[in-house]
Structure formats: C-alpha cells, structure tokens
Amino acid sequence: MTGFGKAAKIFERYSIKAELRSLNSKQLDLKVRCPAAFREHEQEIRRMVETAVVRGKVDFCLEVDYPEGARGVQVDRGLFLSYYAQLSGLARETGLSSEHLLNTIVRLPNVVSSGGEGVSEQEWEDTRSVIERALAEFLAFREKDGRPIETDMRLRVDLIRQHLLELEPFEADRVERVRQRLRQHLAEWAKVYVDENRLEQELVFYVEKFDLTEEKLRLRQHCDYFLEELLGKDPSKGRKLNFIAQEMGREINTLGSKANAAEIQRCVVGMKDELEKIKEQLANVL
C-alpha cells in the first residue's frame, strides 16, 4: 500500500503542484492540505483520492502559486484592530513586549485572505487535471512496486507445495515405526499375551488418527485459491488473500500436531516459515 505520486504544471497565471504519498494501513486514513481558496472543492478532491487509493495512510498536498500581483490580498481591517486592541491590552497588563504584535496578528485566521472571487472554473479544471496526473503516477508507482511482491508470494506458495511433496515419503515409515514401538513396549512386559488381531486394530485406529490426507488436500486447495486470487483482476485483493493465508496456517498447524515424525516436523516448519514471509508481504498488498 505504499506509494508516491507527484505532478506539477505552470500555467499563464499560476502554477499548480499536487503530491501524495501513502504508507500501509488497514483502513483509509486520508489527510488533505490545500489552499484556503480551494476549500469549497476539498470534498471533491477527497473523493478523487479515495477512489484511486482505496486503503492506506495517505497525505495529500495541493499547492497553487500565483505570481506577485496576480491575485490580490485583502486585510480585514475591523478584525485586525479588534485583535490588536485585545492583545496590546493583555501585553500591558502582563508586562509582556508587544514588539512583534503585527506579525502575530496577520497570522491569525481570516485576518489576511486572498482577493478576487475565489477559484474560477478554469482554475479548478486546471487543478483537477494536475491532481489526476498525480494520481495516475501514484497508481503506476504502486503497480511497479507490486510486481516483485507478486513474484515473491508465488514463489513462497510453490515452496509450500514443495514441502508438502517432501513430507509424503515419511508418512509410510510412520506406520512401521509405530508398530515396532508398540511391539518393543510389549516385549518389555515379560510373559504378556498379545492378541495380534487386536494389536492390528489398535494400530489401524492410531494411524487413522494421525492421517494427513485431508489436511494436505485442503492445504493444496488453499494454495491454488491463493494463486487464483493473486493473479485475478480484482484491484483490491489484500483482505481476501489474508483470509486465505489464515486458512493455510490452520492446515499447516494441524499437520504439525499430527506429524509424529521429526522429518515431517521439519517440512512443517519450512511451510510455516514460507507462510510468515507471505504474511509480511501481504501488509503491502491493497
């Protein structure tokens, strides 16, 4: 969700610059800064940015500069005198200096404002075109930044699948190991009669309890679904991919709890490591 976009253009009577940058965030957190004369268009600016950005912590700044004299300046004389009377009176009462009172008052709200009739239709159209260019650059930045992330996540999913294949040879060995371990324990109990049929039944029950077939099947399905969504056309897929990754994690954890073999546990640890890397990358996905 990180991104940056900037556009600027010099027109005959003014120059306009629009800039926005974003960081990762679960929701849209938008801050807009624009000249006072453009406040009437702030909601439209917000809609433009929200439609393009969708999610992230976003700072948007609009600057419009006029050559000297191109836009007049008005001073609210009555408001200025009112501020001056009150502030100078407070200065005398408290014994504070009133040397910089002029500089202080002109910075107060509504004392000094731009002249003219506000933003003309042509000014707004020019401004809008610059904002659209900045948003286009921002989206291009995100797309370029997202390509290596997509490649990396596809690699991680393929590695999880590879670990699934690697654990399969060790599953068959578990049955024989369990059988040998049970016989060893029974052998330690001297003169104990063993019902071979009952032993095999218990062994079958034990093996079924630790069977990994369902978990492997579901994990493969989740991997396929993840790649399907990753390569899909939906421009905002981060939340859905997060949900799928959570389901992948559940199946991997169940495989670990059923492993009962050091070799399978190593494969499970490898899958967990790859999934954590996927989750780290998903923080950057819209």
N, C-alpha and C positions, 0 to 999 in steps of 0.2 A: 504493500500500500504506500510505500514511499514514492515520492515523485517531485518533479520540479518543472515549472514552465514559465516562460517569460516572453513578452512581446512588447515592442515599442515602435512608435511611428511619429514623425514630425509633420504636422500639418501647417497650413499657411498661418493660422492664428494661434496655434497651441501645439504642444507635444504631449503625447499620452504614453504611459507605461503601465502595464499590468503584469503582476508577478504572483505566483502561488507556489507553495511548497507543502508537502504533506509527510506525516510520519504515521506509523502503524497505530491503529486504534480499533477497538471492537465496534464502535459506533462512529457516526459522523460528528465531528467536533469542529465547526467552522467559525473562524474569526475573520471579519471583513473590515478593512480600513479603506476609506475613500474620502475625497474632499467633501466639505460641508455642502457644496452646491449640488453634489450628486446623491444626497441622502434620499431624495424622492425616488431614485432608481435603485436603492440598496436592495429592496426585496427581489427585484428582477435579477440583479447581479447574483444574489444568493441562490436563486433558482437555477441560473445558468451553471454555477459552480457545483451545486448539489447534484444536478443531473449528470454532470460529467464525472465527478469524483466518487460519489456513492458512499464511500467509507474511508475513514482516516482522520487524523488530527491535522486540520488544514488552516494555513494562514494565507489570506488573500489581501494583496495591497494594490490599490489603484492610485496613480499619481497623474495629475494633469497640470502642466505648467504653461503659463501664459507669458509672452514677452512683456516687458515693462510697459505699462500703459494700455495693454490690450484689454484688460478687464479692470475697471475702476475699483476703488476701495471706499467703503463708507464707514464712518465712525458714528456710533450712536451717542450724540453729544449729551443728552439727558442722562443716559445710563452711566457714561463716563464721569460726569460731575457728581452723580449720586455716589458712585464708588469712591471718588476722590474725597468727598466730604466725610464719609463714614470712616475711611481708612486713615485719613490725616488726623481726624479726631481721636481715633484709637492710638495713633502714634504719639500724639501729645499726652494723652492720659497715661500711657505706659512708659513714656520717655524713650521710645524707640526712634531710630532715624527714619525720615521719610524721603531720603535722598533718591531711592530707586522706585518711588511710588508709581511714576509714569510707566516704566517698563512692566511693572506688576499688573497695572490696570488694563493695559492693552492686550494682555494675555488672558484676561478673564472672558468667560463665554459671552458671545453676542455683542461685545464692545466694538470689535472690528470685524467687518464682513465684506465679502466680495460684492461689488456693484453689479449693475446690469439686471437682466430679467431672468436670472437663473440659467440653467443649462438649455440651450436651444436644441431643437430636434436634430439638427445636423451634428452638433457636438455629441449628442448621445449616440447617434448612428456610428460616428467615427469611434467613439469609445467602445461601443459594443463590438465593432469589428476587431479592435485590438484585443479585447477580452477573449473573443472566440479564437484568435490566433494563439494566445497564451494557453488556453485550454487544450487546443489541438497539440501544442508542443508538450504539454503536461502528459496527455494520454500517450503520445509517441514515446516519451521517456519511460512511462510505466510499462508499455509493451516491450520495449527493448530490454528493460531491466528484468522482465518476467520470463524471457526466453531461457536463459540459463537456469532459472529456478525450475521451470517445467522439465528441462532436460535432467536436472539432478533428481527430481522426485520420481521420474520414470525409471531412472537407474536404481533408486532405492527400492522401488516396488519389485523390479526384476531381481534384485538381490534377495528380497524376502522370499520370492518364489524359488530361487536357487537353494536357499536354506531349507525350504520345505522338501525339496528333492533330496537334499543331502541327509536328512534325518530318516528317510524311508528304509534304507538298508539296516538300520539299527533296531527297527521295530520287531523284526522277526527274531532277532537274537534275544529280545527281552523274554519271550515265551520260554526258551530253553534255559535262560538264567533263572527265571522264577522256579521252573521245575527242579533244577539242580539245587537251588537254595532250600526248597521245601524238603527234598529228599535228605539233604545234609542235616537239616534240623531234626528230621525224624530218625535218622541214623544215630544221632547223639542220644536219643532216648532208647536205650537198650531194651530188647525184647518187646518192642511195641508192634502190635499187629497193624498193618496198613492195608486198607481196602483200596485197591488200585482204581476201581471204578469211581469210588467217592473222591479219591485224590484227583482224578482227571476232571471230574465235575467241578470241584473247587478251583482247579487250575483254569478251566474254561471261564468260570464266573469272574475270577481275578483278572484274566486277560481282557474280557469284555469291559470290565470296569475301567480299564486303562487304555481302551482302544482309542486311537487318534483319528480315525477315518472322518467322522463328522466335522471335527474342528479343522482338519486340513481342507476338506471340501468347502466349508464356509469361508475360510481364510482366502482360498483361491478365488471364490466368488467376489469377496470384498476387494481383492486386488484388481480383478477385472473391472468391477464397478468404479473403483477409484480412477483407473486409467481412462475409462469411458467418459467420466465426468471431467477429468483433467483436459482431455482433448476435445471436449464438446464446445459448442458455440456460445454457451451461456457466459456473458462477460463478468458476472458476479457469482463465483462458484466456491469461494473460500469457506463459507459456513458449511456447505454440503460436504466438501472434502474433509473438513474437520470431523463431522459426524461419522463419515465412513472410516476415517483413521481411528476413531474411538472404538468402532466395532472390530476393526483389525486388531487393536490392542487387546480386546476381550478374548478373542480366539487365541492369540499368542500366549496370553497369561494362562488360559486353560490348558494349552499344550504343555506349558511349563509345569503346571500342577500334576499332570498325568505322565510326565516324561519317564520317571523311574529308571533313568539311564543317563550317565554323565555325558555321553556323546550327543544325545537328544537335547539335553540341557544347554550344551554349547551352541547348538543350532538355534535354540530358542533365544538365547542371549544375543546371538547375531541378529535375529529378526527384531528383537526389542531395540537394539542399537540403531538399526536402519529406520525403524518407525519413529524413534525420537528425532532423528535428523529430518524426517518428513514433517513432523510437527513443528520443528523450528522454522522450516521453510514456509509452512502454511501461515505463519504470522505475517508473511509478506504478500499473501495472496488475497486479492479482492473478493 
